[in-house]
């Protein structure tokens, strides 16, 4: 990962004063049935960047997507609900435009004064966003000569409002910089991967091995131990010759699991017991089974008590811990005990000085539900972006930013 990218902190506030600055944020936040934001974590994460621009007297235009409206205007996926939270966090009026581009949006941008903010409507109301259309991207740039990408959660995508806008700004002699959130994400994850304090432990859970095979292989080449939980463990059980009953399993990846077991048998740590139920539903009371004793009707829904003890002991010895994915169907309380107990084990490790990183997604959600998120060293705002970064892949949204050598450009 190229570390020689221009950061927002590299641009003096004097050079930002009175200038239109376009900022790509990731306000793809969860909404309830009434359209209210239920988790403001991603909004809070952008405040350091916005405070810096506010203090500099920049005229800040915010771009984001929300949900998957598939290129059509959908009132239920408007970014308008975000405004009240931004106003509370920044302590000032935030202007909102129900358009992303066009005459109305241009007028709203041109009306901004120094230190003010304008949030434009959902970029994904336009097909051109995901298609990376150059002409459309030029319009949403709104003649800004400085672009700040603070949307780490979208850094793995080559979309109009991320990579294309970056290239257009650079081509016109402007600067494309990483915001404080983006900078912090890259810095923390890079440090953990390149210079981990050992023992270095990874925890990977979730439903499917297919979506995380690159992550598992990359982690196995770096960690001292990799704990596997969730439904993806079933594929490994099948590779070991065990029956998994009616549990979710990916038979196409059994061969891959066999290879990993042979090559990394000293690093891979799998459950020794699991909690099972014949159906997955709220209120179900799972029973414990040894991993080689699952019945024909059994569905694995969580890791068992002995596995919790083993995993917790390994986590307790870690000095660096990266966790992605739950150990079971944590949305159902009776199937969430394994995940929550490991959250508390990770919390204890962090309190004793270990670097504990939650790699976004359900891991972070489970930790918030367990009331332990404040104990962790770092909770990534990325989902797919974090996975791809940890897998060693290039993040187009970050790589498209200006190099340090371009700093003298205006």
Secondary structure, DSSP 8 states (H G I E B T S, - for coil): ----B-BGGGS-HHHHTT-EEEEE------B-TTS-BS--HHHHHTHHHHHHHHHHT-EEEEE---S--TTS--GGG-GGGHHHHHHHHHTS-EEEES-SSSHHHHHHHHT--TT-EEEE--GGGSHHHHHT-HHHHHHHHTT-SEEEE--GGGTT---IIIIIHHHHHHHTT-EEEE-HHHHHHHHHHHHHHHS--SSEEEEE-SS-STTTHHHHHHHHTT-SEEEE-STHHHHHHHHTT---TT----GGGHHHHHHHHHHTTTTEEE-SEEEEESS--TT---EEEETT---TT-EEEEE-HHHHHHHHHHHHH-SEEEEES-SS-TTSGGG-HHHHHHHHHHHHHHHTT-EEEE-SHHHHHHHHHTT-GGGSSEE-S-SHHHHHHHTT---HHHHTS-BGGGTT--
